[in-house]
Amino acid sequence: MKKSSFLSLLFVLFLNSCSLGDDLIDDYREPEIIIENTSNIPTELTLLTQYQFSANFFNDIGELKKELITWESSGLEVIKINANGLATAVGEGSATIIVAAQNNNPNTDNPRITKEVTTITVVTIPEVLSITNPLNLLVVGEEAVFIPRYFNNAGIEDPSVALKWSSSDPAVATINNSGKATAVNEGTTTITVKTANNSVSTSFLLEVKEIVSYEYGSAIDGRIIAAAPSHSVGVFININ
């Protein structure tokens, strides 16, 4: 009787051990990295723009272990990416974004899992520098402040960019680094503004005239002279 009970106990323990083994096998899964929002991932970025990548990592028992994820770029001179998956386009070219995760199972043959996410090409657009209020005519003694607008390679306006102004003939008109021009003598000069690193520039032709014996309210080149009668200098008022 005792022997029969002992054998029965062994049989039950055997069945339980088999069931436990089956559960362990059934609970195991291949570690997996799942990229989120794959349909929105870009293949091209404009210089200085950013994109936020996101992924989940499930370990070999199906637990979400997002904290084990790391991000890499194959070309840091093209795209930099931080620990949270925020990518920044820093130079022209192409780079592959890679996500990796550490599999902490001591029995695994593959402790580090990697996955290529996408290859991104970084492009630049031409810088644009323009003057919003170019004037082609001033009278001697008149001053004008020209207003520039600059857009960088990302197409973003940057009012803080350092600019240099020049006049091809300072004897006709001078201009300072704030874009303020002063008409000095009759003649023509080319006014140029460029970025401090000479990456882009724009120019226009400026003519300076001296007004002699024009009546108040007379017009020249489409502008009204607001000087007193017979004054040798005056101020033009644009009527266009």
VEXDREN-2710 file (C-alpha; in Angstrom, 1 decimal):
% VEXDREN-2710
k/r/px/py/pz
1/MET/0.0/0.0/0.0
2/LYS/2.8/2.4/1.0
3/LYS/4.7/1.5/-2.2
4/SER/1.6/2.2/-4.3
5/SER/1.1/5.6/-2.7
6/PHE/4.7/6.5/-3.2
7/LEU/4.6/5.5/-6.9
8/SER/1.4/7.6/-7.3
9/LEU/3.1/10.6/-5.7
10/LEU/6.1/10.3/-8.1
11/PHE/3.7/10.1/-11.0
12/VAL/2.0/13.3/-10.0
13/LEU/5.3/15.1/-9.5
14/PHE/6.4/13.9/-12.9
15/LEU/3.2/15.3/-14.5
16/ASN/3.6/18.6/-12.8
17/SER/7.2/18.9/-13.8
18/CYS/6.2/18.3/-17.4
19/SER/3.5/20.9/-17.2
20/LEU/5.9/23.4/-15.7
21/GLY/8.4/22.7/-18.5
22/ASP/5.7/23.2/-21.1
23/ASP/4.7/26.5/-19.5
24/LEU/8.3/27.7/-19.6
25/ILE/8.6/26.8/-23.3
26/ASP/5.2/28.4/-24.1
27/ASP/6.2/31.6/-22.2
28/TYR/9.4/32.1/-24.2
29/ARG/9.2/34.4/-27.2
30/GLU/11.8/35.9/-29.5
31/PRO/12.9/39.3/-28.3
32/GLU/11.5/41.9/-30.6
33/ILE/11.9/45.6/-31.4
34/ILE/8.8/47.2/-32.9
35/ILE/9.1/50.6/-34.6
36/GLU/6.2/52.9/-34.1
37/ASN/4.6/55.2/-36.7
38/THR/6.4/53.5/-39.6
39/SER/4.2/55.2/-42.2
40/ASN/5.3/58.6/-41.0
41/ILE/9.1/58.0/-41.0
42/PRO/10.7/60.3/-43.5
43/THR/13.3/59.4/-46.0
44/GLU/14.4/63.0/-46.4
45/LEU/15.1/65.8/-44.0
46/THR/16.0/69.4/-44.6
47/LEU/19.2/70.6/-43.0
48/LEU/18.6/71.6/-39.3
49/THR/15.2/70.0/-39.1
50/GLN/14.3/67.2/-36.6
51/TYR/12.3/64.0/-36.4
52/GLN/11.3/62.0/-33.3
53/PHE/11.7/58.2/-33.6
54/SER/9.9/55.9/-31.3
55/ALA/10.1/52.1/-30.7
56/ASN/9.2/49.4/-28.1
57/PHE/11.3/46.4/-27.0
58/PHE/9.8/43.2/-25.8
59/ASN/12.2/40.8/-24.1
60/ASP/12.1/36.9/-24.3
61/ILE/9.2/36.6/-21.9
62/GLY/7.1/39.4/-23.5
63/GLU/7.9/42.2/-21.1
64/LEU/8.0/45.7/-22.4
65/LYS/11.5/47.1/-21.7
66/LYS/11.6/50.5/-23.4
67/GLU/14.4/51.6/-21.2
68/LEU/16.8/49.1/-22.8
69/ILE/16.5/50.8/-26.2
70/THR/19.4/52.8/-27.7
71/TRP/19.5/54.8/-31.0
72/GLU/22.4/55.2/-33.4
73/SER/23.2/57.0/-36.7
74/SER/25.6/55.5/-39.2
75/GLY/26.8/59.1/-40.1
76/LEU/27.0/61.5/-37.2
77/GLU/28.2/64.2/-39.6
78/VAL/24.8/63.9/-41.4
79/ILE/22.3/63.0/-38.6
80/LYS/22.7/63.1/-34.9
81/ILE/20.3/61.2/-32.7
82/ASN/20.0/61.3/-29.0
83/ALA/19.1/58.6/-26.4
84/ASN/15.4/59.4/-26.8
85/GLY/15.4/58.9/-30.6
86/LEU/15.3/62.6/-31.5
87/ALA/17.2/62.9/-34.8
88/THR/18.7/66.2/-36.1
89/ALA/19.9/66.8/-39.6
90/VAL/23.3/68.5/-39.3
91/GLY/24.9/68.0/-42.7
92/GLU/24.3/67.0/-46.3
93/GLY/24.4/63.3/-47.2
94/SER/22.7/60.1/-46.1
95/ALA/22.7/58.2/-42.9
96/THR/21.0/55.0/-41.6
97/ILE/19.1/55.2/-38.3
98/ILE/19.6/52.0/-36.2
99/VAL/17.7/51.0/-33.0
100/ALA/19.2/48.5/-30.6
101/ALA/18.2/46.8/-27.4
102/GLN/20.0/44.9/-24.7
103/ASN/18.7/41.4/-24.1
104/ASN/19.5/40.6/-20.5
105/ASN/18.8/36.9/-20.6
106/PRO/22.1/35.2/-19.5
107/ASN/21.4/32.1/-21.6
108/THR/20.9/34.0/-24.9
109/ASP/23.4/33.8/-27.8
110/ASN/22.3/37.2/-28.9
111/PRO/22.6/39.7/-26.1
112/ARG/22.2/42.7/-28.3
113/ILE/19.4/43.0/-30.9
114/THR/19.7/45.6/-33.6
115/LYS/17.3/46.8/-36.3
116/GLU/17.8/49.2/-39.2
117/VAL/14.9/51.7/-39.2
118/THR/15.5/53.8/-42.3
119/THR/18.0/55.6/-44.4
120/ILE/17.5/59.4/-44.5
121/THR/19.0/61.8/-47.0
122/VAL/19.6/65.4/-45.7
123/VAL/19.2/68.1/-48.3
124/THR/19.7/71.8/-48.2
125/ILE/17.8/74.6/-49.9
126/PRO/19.4/77.7/-51.2
127/GLU/19.9/80.6/-48.7
128/VAL/17.9/83.6/-49.6
129/LEU/18.9/87.2/-48.9
130/SER/16.7/90.1/-50.1
131/ILE/16.0/93.8/-49.4
132/THR/12.4/94.6/-48.7
133/ASN/12.7/98.3/-49.6
134/PRO/15.3/98.9/-52.3
135/LEU/15.5/102.5/-53.5
136/ASN/17.1/103.3/-56.9
137/LEU/17.2/107.1/-56.3
138/LEU/18.2/109.4/-53.5
139/VAL/19.0/113.1/-53.5
140/VAL/22.2/114.5/-52.1
141/GLY/21.9/114.6/-48.3
142/GLU/19.1/112.1/-48.1
143/GLU/19.3/109.1/-45.9
144/ALA/17.6/105.7/-46.2
145/VAL/17.6/102.6/-44.0
146/PHE/17.4/99.4/-46.1
147/ILE/15.7/96.4/-44.5
148/PRO/17.1/92.9/-45.3
149/ARG/15.5/89.5/-44.9
150/TYR/17.5/86.3/-44.7
151/PHE/16.4/82.7/-44.9
152/ASN/18.8/79.9/-44.0
153/ASN/19.3/76.5/-45.6
154/ALA/16.3/75.1/-43.7
155/GLY/14.1/77.8/-45.2
156/ILE/13.8/79.5/-41.8
157/GLU/14.1/83.2/-41.5
158/ASP/16.9/84.3/-39.3
159/PRO/16.9/88.0/-38.4
160/SER/20.0/87.6/-36.2
161/VAL/22.4/86.6/-39.0
162/ALA/25.5/88.8/-39.3
163/LEU/25.5/90.9/-42.4
164/LYS/27.9/93.2/-44.2
165/TRP/26.9/96.2/-46.2
166/SER/29.0/98.0/-48.8
167/SER/28.8/100.7/-51.4
168/SER/30.9/100.4/-54.6
169/ASP/31.5/104.2/-54.6
170/PRO/31.4/105.8/-51.1
171/ALA/32.0/109.2/-52.8
172/VAL/28.4/108.8/-54.1
173/ALA/26.7/107.1/-51.2
174/THR/27.9/105.5/-48.0
175/ILE/26.3/102.8/-46.0
176/ASN/26.9/101.5/-42.5
177/ASN/26.5/97.9/-41.2
178/SER/23.0/98.7/-40.1
179/GLY/21.9/99.3/-43.7
180/LYS/21.7/103.1/-43.4
181/ALA/22.7/104.8/-46.6
182/THR/23.6/108.5/-47.0
183/ALA/23.6/110.1/-50.4
184/VAL/26.8/112.2/-50.7
185/ASN/27.3/113.3/-54.3
186/GLU/25.7/112.9/-57.7
187/GLY/26.4/109.6/-59.4
188/THR/25.6/105.9/-59.2
189/THR/26.8/103.2/-56.9
190/THR/26.0/99.6/-56.2
191/ILE/24.7/98.8/-52.7
192/THR/25.6/95.2/-51.7
193/VAL/24.6/93.2/-48.6
194/LYS/26.1/89.8/-47.9
195/THR/26.3/87.4/-45.0
196/ALA/29.4/87.6/-42.8
197/ASN/30.6/84.3/-44.2
198/ASN/30.0/85.4/-47.8
199/SER/27.5/82.5/-48.4
200/VAL/24.9/84.7/-50.1
201/SER/24.5/88.3/-51.3
202/THR/22.3/90.7/-53.1
203/SER/22.9/94.1/-54.7
204/PHE/21.0/96.9/-56.4
205/LEU/22.0/100.1/-58.2
206/LEU/21.5/103.4/-56.5
207/GLU/21.5/106.7/-58.2
208/VAL/22.1/110.0/-56.4
209/LYS/20.9/113.3/-57.8
210/GLU/21.1/116.9/-56.7
211/ILE/17.9/118.9/-56.9
212/VAL/18.2/122.5/-58.1
213/SER/15.3/125.0/-58.4
214/TYR/12.4/122.6/-58.3
215/GLU/9.1/123.9/-57.1
216/TYR/7.4/122.4/-54.0
217/GLY/5.3/119.5/-55.1
218/SER/7.1/118.8/-58.3
219/ALA/7.7/115.2/-59.2
220/ILE/10.7/113.5/-60.5
221/ASP/10.9/109.8/-61.3
222/GLY/7.5/109.3/-59.8
223/ARG/8.3/110.8/-56.4
224/ILE/7.2/114.2/-55.1
225/ILE/9.8/116.7/-54.0
226/ALA/9.0/117.9/-50.5
227/ALA/11.5/120.7/-50.5
228/ALA/10.9/124.4/-50.4
229/PRO/11.0/126.3/-53.7
230/SER/14.5/126.8/-55.2
231/HIS/16.2/124.7/-52.5
232/SER/19.1/122.7/-53.9
233/VAL/18.3/119.7/-51.8
234/GLY/15.0/118.0/-51.0
235/VAL/13.2/114.9/-49.9
236/PHE/11.4/112.5/-52.3
237/ILE/8.1/111.1/-51.2
238/ASN/7.3/107.9/-53.1
239/ILE/3.8/108.1/-54.7
240/ASN/3.9/104.6/-56.3
END
